[in-house]
């Protein structure tokens, strides 16, 4: 067996999840899960593809003729088992923005994301409220790589944690990250403003965002 990320054969077992064996690559530390058989694996992978193209659990279930609970558990399993892989290059221009979503249809939460303007990829994200504390969590994950300018809008908390000499506040300079925000609305049913789909927990929202980021960054090897 080879690692799904780096193709190394230096693999070891790493416990089980939902009755399926997990593996860990000793060379790149990538964790992944292998299905019970190729048919199950293919069906689950297809469900994930449909989910990341904007379909909800019930729509997917109707198409592939399984229960929507099964689809939910598969997506949750993928989100749990995959790490948010990141490239380690320095970022010349980082753009940061926040967008809102809902938990249990009423509780508003905020998704903070950072993107690399020139590499055209997601850098990091965090989910919480719209406070300085949540913004700092995002910043801690990117500060060592964000060597150049940091572009944001005029939301006040940014001034509390981004170094003044790097910080540029202007709606004209956040066009890349705002475009990436629209990807969430387009490709995740639960993120659409007028959708009846919504997350029942922050964890499920986190898994969904992580999976879409991995796909858009070309790092979701399970779909290859």
C-alpha positions as YAML, in Angstrom:
chain: A
units: angstrom
residues:
- id: 1
  name: UNK
  ca: [0.00, 0.00, 0.00]
- id: 2
  name: UNK
  ca: [1.18, 3.51, -0.85]
- id: 3
  name: UNK
  ca: [0.47, 6.82, 0.87]
- id: 4
  name: UNK
  ca: [-2.36, 8.68, -0.89]
- id: 5
  name: UNK
  ca: [-0.44, 11.94, -0.64]
- id: 6
  name: UNK
  ca: [3.29, 11.22, -1.21]
- id: 7
  name: UNK
  ca: [3.19, 7.59, -2.51]
- id: 8
  name: UNK
  ca: [5.58, 6.40, 0.21]
- id: 9
  name: UNK
  ca: [5.29, 2.75, 1.25]
- id: 10
  name: UNK
  ca: [6.33, 3.59, 4.81]
- id: 11
  name: UNK
  ca: [2.77, 3.15, 6.15]
- id: 12
  name: UNK
  ca: [1.45, 2.00, 9.52]
- id: 13
  name: UNK
  ca: [-2.02, 1.29, 10.91]
- id: 14
  name: UNK
  ca: [-3.48, 4.12, 13.00]
- id: 15
  name: UNK
  ca: [-6.64, 2.84, 14.66]
- id: 16
  name: UNK
  ca: [-10.13, 2.50, 13.21]
- id: 17
  name: UNK
  ca: [-12.98, 4.88, 12.47]
- id: 18
  name: UNK
  ca: [-16.55, 3.71, 11.90]
- id: 19
  name: UNK
  ca: [-15.21, 0.17, 11.55]
- id: 20
  name: UNK
  ca: [-12.73, 1.11, 8.83]
- id: 21
  name: UNK
  ca: [-8.97, 0.94, 9.17]
- id: 22
  name: UNK
  ca: [-7.04, 4.21, 9.33]
- id: 23
  name: UNK
  ca: [-3.45, 4.52, 8.16]
- id: 24
  name: UNK
  ca: [-0.65, 6.99, 8.74]
- id: 25
  name: UNK
  ca: [2.33, 7.74, 6.52]
- id: 26
  name: UNK
  ca: [5.53, 7.84, 8.57]
- id: 27
  name: UNK
  ca: [7.20, 10.09, 6.00]
- id: 28
  name: UNK
  ca: [4.65, 12.92, 5.54]
- id: 29
  name: UNK
  ca: [2.36, 12.20, 8.56]
- id: 30
  name: UNK
  ca: [-0.72, 12.06, 6.31]
- id: 31
  name: UNK
  ca: [-3.71, 10.22, 7.85]
- id: 32
  name: UNK
  ca: [-6.34, 8.51, 5.73]
- id: 33
  name: UNK
  ca: [-9.00, 5.81, 5.81]
- id: 34
  name: UNK
  ca: [-9.45, 2.86, 3.47]
- id: 35
  name: UNK
  ca: [-12.98, 1.58, 2.81]
- id: 36
  name: UNK
  ca: [-14.15, -1.99, 3.35]
- id: 37
  name: UNK
  ca: [-14.35, -2.70, -0.36]
- id: 38
  name: UNK
  ca: [-13.98, -0.89, -3.65]
- id: 39
  name: UNK
  ca: [-17.74, -0.62, -4.26]
- id: 40
  name: UNK
  ca: [-18.38, 1.07, -0.90]
- id: 41
  name: UNK
  ca: [-15.39, 3.30, -1.44]
- id: 42
  name: UNK
  ca: [-16.51, 4.31, -4.93]
- id: 43
  name: UNK
  ca: [-20.05, 5.13, -3.76]
- id: 44
  name: UNK
  ca: [-18.81, 7.20, -0.83]
- id: 45
  name: UNK
  ca: [-16.38, 9.05, -3.06]
- id: 46
  name: UNK
  ca: [-19.18, 9.82, -5.53]
- id: 47
  name: UNK
  ca: [-21.35, 11.11, -2.66]
- id: 48
  name: UNK
  ca: [-18.50, 13.40, -1.59]
- id: 49
  name: UNK
  ca: [-18.11, 14.70, -5.14]
- id: 50
  name: UNK
  ca: [-21.81, 15.51, -5.32]
- id: 51
  name: UNK
  ca: [-21.70, 17.18, -1.92]
- id: 52
  name: UNK
  ca: [-18.82, 19.41, -2.97]
- id: 53
  name: UNK
  ca: [-20.75, 20.34, -6.13]
- id: 54
  name: UNK
  ca: [-23.54, 21.85, -4.05]
- id: 55
  name: UNK
  ca: [-26.04, 19.04, -3.44]
- id: 56
  name: UNK
  ca: [-27.60, 18.46, -0.02]
- id: 57
  name: UNK
  ca: [-27.66, 15.14, 1.84]
- id: 58
  name: UNK
  ca: [-31.23, 14.24, 0.85]
- id: 59
  name: UNK
  ca: [-30.66, 15.04, -2.83]
- id: 60
  name: UNK
  ca: [-27.52, 12.89, -2.88]
- id: 61
  name: UNK
  ca: [-29.32, 10.06, -1.08]
- id: 62
  name: UNK
  ca: [-32.12, 10.11, -3.65]
- id: 63
  name: UNK
  ca: [-29.65, 9.98, -6.54]
- id: 64
  name: UNK
  ca: [-27.52, 7.11, -5.25]
- id: 65
  name: UNK
  ca: [-30.38, 5.29, -3.49]
- id: 66
  name: UNK
  ca: [-29.10, 5.23, 0.09]
- id: 67
  name: UNK
  ca: [-30.39, 6.91, 3.24]
- id: 68
  name: UNK
  ca: [-29.56, 10.56, 3.84]
- id: 69
  name: UNK
  ca: [-28.18, 9.50, 7.24]
- id: 70
  name: UNK
  ca: [-25.60, 7.34, 5.46]
- id: 71
  name: UNK
  ca: [-24.56, 10.27, 3.27]
- id: 72
  name: UNK
  ca: [-24.29, 12.50, 6.34]
- id: 73
  name: UNK
  ca: [-22.09, 9.94, 8.11]
- id: 74
  name: UNK
  ca: [-19.84, 9.50, 5.07]
- id: 75
  name: UNK
  ca: [-19.23, 13.24, 4.71]
- id: 76
  name: UNK
  ca: [-18.65, 13.55, 8.44]
- id: 77
  name: UNK
  ca: [-16.20, 10.65, 8.29]
- id: 78
  name: UNK
  ca: [-14.25, 12.25, 5.44]
- id: 79
  name: UNK
  ca: [-14.11, 15.56, 7.28]
- id: 80
  name: UNK
  ca: [-12.88, 13.89, 10.47]
- id: 81
  name: UNK
  ca: [-10.24, 11.71, 8.85]
- id: 82
  name: UNK
  ca: [-8.54, 14.31, 6.62]
- id: 83
  name: UNK
  ca: [-6.17, 17.00, 7.81]
- id: 84
  name: UNK
  ca: [-6.11, 20.54, 6.43]
- id: 85
  name: UNK
  ca: [-2.90, 20.23, 4.43]
- id: 86
  name: UNK
  ca: [-1.01, 23.42, 3.68]
- id: 87
  name: UNK
  ca: [1.81, 24.38, 1.38]
- id: 88
  name: UNK
  ca: [4.75, 25.80, 3.30]
- id: 89
  name: UNK
  ca: [5.79, 28.63, 0.97]
- id: 90
  name: UNK
  ca: [5.80, 32.25, 2.13]
- id: 91
  name: UNK
  ca: [2.88, 34.46, 1.09]
- id: 92
  name: UNK
  ca: [3.57, 37.78, -0.60]
- id: 93
  name: UNK
  ca: [0.02, 39.14, -0.32]
- id: 94
  name: UNK
  ca: [-2.55, 37.65, 2.06]
- id: 95
  name: UNK
  ca: [-6.22, 38.61, 1.89]
- id: 96
  name: UNK
  ca: [-8.51, 38.01, 4.88]
- id: 97
  name: UNK
  ca: [-12.29, 38.25, 5.15]
- id: 98
  name: UNK
  ca: [-15.24, 36.88, 7.14]
- id: 99
  name: UNK
  ca: [-18.58, 35.51, 6.04]
- id: 100
  name: UNK
  ca: [-21.56, 34.38, 8.10]
- id: 101
  name: UNK
  ca: [-23.46, 31.12, 8.25]
- id: 102
  name: UNK
  ca: [-25.95, 29.55, 10.64]
- id: 103
  name: UNK
  ca: [-26.01, 26.68, 13.12]
- id: 104
  name: UNK
  ca: [-29.43, 25.03, 13.67]
- id: 105
  name: UNK
  ca: [-30.99, 27.64, 11.36]
- id: 106
  name: UNK
  ca: [-30.84, 30.50, 13.89]
- id: 107
  name: UNK
  ca: [-27.44, 30.85, 15.56]
- id: 108
  name: UNK
  ca: [-25.13, 32.99, 13.43]
- id: 109
  name: UNK
  ca: [-21.45, 32.05, 13.21]
- id: 110
  name: UNK
  ca: [-18.60, 33.59, 11.24]
- id: 111
  name: UNK
  ca: [-16.11, 31.85, 8.98]
- id: 112
  name: UNK
  ca: [-12.82, 33.75, 8.75]
- id: 113
  name: UNK
  ca: [-10.67, 32.79, 5.78]
- id: 114
  name: UNK
  ca: [-7.25, 33.78, 4.49]
- id: 115
  name: UNK
  ca: [-6.17, 33.34, 0.87]
- id: 116
  name: UNK
  ca: [-2.91, 33.73, -1.02]
- id: 117
  name: UNK
  ca: [-3.61, 36.31, -3.72]
- id: 118
  name: UNK
  ca: [-0.95, 35.16, -6.18]
- id: 119
  name: UNK
  ca: [-0.96, 31.39, -5.56]
- id: 120
  name: UNK
  ca: [-4.77, 31.50, -5.80]
- id: 121
  name: UNK
  ca: [-5.32, 29.16, -2.87]
- id: 122
  name: UNK
  ca: [-6.85, 29.04, 0.59]
- id: 123
  name: UNK
  ca: [-4.30, 29.44, 3.38]
- id: 124
  name: UNK
  ca: [-6.31, 28.91, 6.55]
- id: 125
  name: UNK
  ca: [-9.74, 29.30, 8.15]
- id: 126
  name: UNK
  ca: [-11.38, 29.41, 11.55]
- id: 127
  name: UNK
  ca: [-15.00, 29.46, 12.71]
- id: 128
  name: UNK
  ca: [-16.43, 31.40, 15.65]
- id: 129
  name: UNK
  ca: [-17.92, 34.81, 16.30]
- id: 130
  name: UNK
  ca: [-16.83, 38.07, 14.71]
- id: 131
  name: UNK
  ca: [-14.58, 39.09, 17.61]
- id: 132
  name: UNK
  ca: [-10.88, 39.90, 17.88]
- id: 133
  name: UNK
  ca: [-10.35, 36.55, 19.63]
- id: 134
  name: UNK
  ca: [-11.56, 34.57, 16.60]
- id: 135
  name: UNK
  ca: [-9.50, 36.74, 14.26]
- id: 136
  name: UNK
  ca: [-6.41, 36.10, 16.35]
- id: 137
  name: UNK
  ca: [-6.94, 32.33, 16.01]
- id: 138
  name: UNK
  ca: [-6.82, 32.72, 12.23]
- id: 139
  name: UNK
  ca: [-3.79, 34.99, 12.41]
- id: 140
  name: UNK
  ca: [-1.82, 32.58, 14.62]
- id: 141
  name: UNK
  ca: [-2.13, 29.95, 11.91]
- id: 142
  name: UNK
  ca: [-0.71, 32.14, 9.12]
- id: 143
  name: UNK
  ca: [1.56, 34.75, 10.73]
- id: 144
  name: UNK
  ca: [4.81, 32.83, 10.09]
- id: 145
  name: UNK
  ca: [4.06, 32.55, 6.37]
- id: 146
  name: UNK
  ca: [2.45, 35.95, 5.78]
- id: 147
  name: UNK
  ca: [5.64, 37.84, 4.96]
- id: 148
  name: UNK
  ca: [4.15, 40.58, 2.78]
- id: 149
  name: UNK
  ca: [1.09, 42.81, 2.95]
- id: 150
  name: UNK
  ca: [-2.15, 41.76, 4.66]
- id: 151
  name: UNK
  ca: [-5.29, 43.03, 2.93]
- id: 152
  name: UNK
  ca: [-8.59, 43.35, 4.82]
- id: 153
  name: UNK
  ca: [-11.73, 45.45, 4.86]
- id: 154
  name: UNK
  ca: [-12.39, 48.06, 7.55]
- id: 155
  name: UNK
  ca: [-13.66, 45.71, 10.27]
- id: 156
  name: UNK
  ca: [-12.08, 47.07, 13.48]
- id: 157
  name: UNK
  ca: [-10.79, 43.82, 15.09]
- id: 158
  name: UNK
  ca: [-8.19, 43.42, 12.30]
- id: 159
  name: UNK
  ca: [-6.31, 46.41, 13.70]
- id: 160
  name: UNK
  ca: [-5.88, 44.59, 17.03]
- id: 161
  name: UNK
  ca: [-3.76, 41.68, 15.75]
- id: 162
  name: UNK
  ca: [-2.31, 42.49, 12.31]
- id: 163
  name: UNK
  ca: [0.99, 44.46, 12.41]
- id: 164
  name: UNK
  ca: [0.38, 48.05, 11.32]
- id: 165
  name: UNK
  ca: [3.34, 48.12, 8.92]
- id: 166
  name: UNK
  ca: [1.88, 45.17, 6.96]
- id: 167
  name: UNK
  ca: [-1.81, 46.01, 7.16]
- id: 168
  name: UNK
  ca: [-3.73, 47.62, 4.29]
- id: 169
  name: UNK
  ca: [-7.46, 48.20, 4.79]
- id: 170
  name: UNK
  ca: [-9.42, 48.67, 1.59]
- id: 171
  name: UNK
  ca: [-12.40, 46.96, -0.03]
- id: 172
  name: UNK
  ca: [-10.58, 47.42, -3.34]
- id: 173
  name: UNK
  ca: [-7.83, 45.04, -2.19]
- id: 174
  name: UNK
  ca: [-9.99, 42.13, -0.99]
- id: 175
  name: UNK
  ca: [-11.38, 41.08, -4.37]
- id: 176
  name: UNK
  ca: [-9.63, 37.69, -4.33]
- id: 177
  name: UNK
  ca: [-10.90, 36.59, -0.92]
- id: 178
  name: UNK
  ca: [-14.41, 37.88, -1.68]
- id: 179
  name: UNK
  ca: [-14.41, 35.74, -4.81]
- id: 180
  name: UNK
  ca: [-13.40, 32.76, -2.71]
- id: 181
  name: UNK
  ca: [-16.24, 33.51, -0.29]
- id: 182
  name: UNK
  ca: [-18.64, 33.09, -3.19]
- id: 183
  name: UNK
  ca: [-17.26, 29.58, -3.80]
- id: 184
  name: UNK
  ca: [-18.63, 28.50, -0.43]
- id: 185
  name: UNK
  ca: [-22.07, 29.86, -1.31]
- id: 186
  name: UNK
  ca: [-21.98, 28.12, -4.69]
- id: 187
  name: UNK
  ca: [-20.50, 24.72, -3.81]
- id: 188
  name: UNK
  ca: [-21.89, 24.09, -0.29]
- id: 189
  name: UNK
  ca: [-25.68, 23.87, -0.04]
- id: 190
  name: UNK
  ca: [-25.61, 24.74, 3.67]
- id: 191
  name: UNK
  ca: [-23.93, 28.07, 2.93]
- id: 192
  name: UNK
  ca: [-26.57, 29.46, 0.58]
- id: 193
  name: UNK
  ca: [-28.57, 32.33, 2.00]
- id: 194
  name: UNK
  ca: [-32.01, 31.08, 0.90]
- id: 195
  name: UNK
  ca: [-31.35, 27.36, 1.31]
- id: 196
  name: UNK
  ca: [-33.23, 25.10, 3.72]
- id: 197
  name: UNK
  ca: [-29.95, 23.26, 4.29]
- id: 198
  name: UNK
  ca: [-28.04, 24.33, 7.37]
- id: 199
  name: UNK
  ca: [-25.45, 22.95, 9.76]
- id: 200
  name: UNK
  ca: [-26.60, 21.47, 13.04]
- id: 201
  name: UNK
  ca: [-23.15, 21.77, 14.61]
- id: 202
  name: UNK
  ca: [-20.03, 23.86, 14.22]
- id: 203
  name: UNK
  ca: [-18.04, 20.65, 13.72]
- id: 204
  name: UNK
  ca: [-20.06, 19.65, 10.64]
- id: 205
  name: UNK
  ca: [-19.70, 23.15, 9.23]
- id: 206
  name: UNK
  ca: [-15.96, 22.94, 9.90]
- id: 207
  name: UNK
  ca: [-15.70, 19.58, 8.11]
- id: 208
  name: UNK
  ca: [-17.60, 20.93, 5.11]
- id: 209
  name: UNK
  ca: [-15.42, 24.04, 4.80]
- id: 210
  name: UNK
  ca: [-12.26, 21.97, 5.22]
- id: 211
  name: UNK
  ca: [-13.25, 19.49, 2.51]
- id: 212
  name: UNK
  ca: [-14.07, 22.23, 0.02]
- id: 213
  name: UNK
  ca: [-10.78, 24.01, 0.77]
- id: 214
  name: UNK
  ca: [-8.83, 20.80, 0.21]
- id: 215
  name: UNK
  ca: [-10.64, 20.25, -3.08]
- id: 216
  name: UNK
  ca: [-10.10, 23.81, -4.34]
- id: 217
  name: UNK
  ca: [-6.42, 23.67, -3.35]
- id: 218
  name: UNK
  ca: [-5.98, 20.40, -5.27]
- id: 219
  name: UNK
  ca: [-5.18, 18.46, -2.10]
- id: 220
  name: UNK
  ca: [-8.24, 16.20, -1.77]
- id: 221
  name: UNK
  ca: [-6.54, 13.06, -3.03]
- id: 222
  name: UNK
  ca: [-9.56, 10.88, -2.26]
- id: 223
  name: UNK
  ca: [-11.17, 12.31, -5.42]
- id: 224
  name: UNK
  ca: [-8.18, 11.57, -7.69]
...
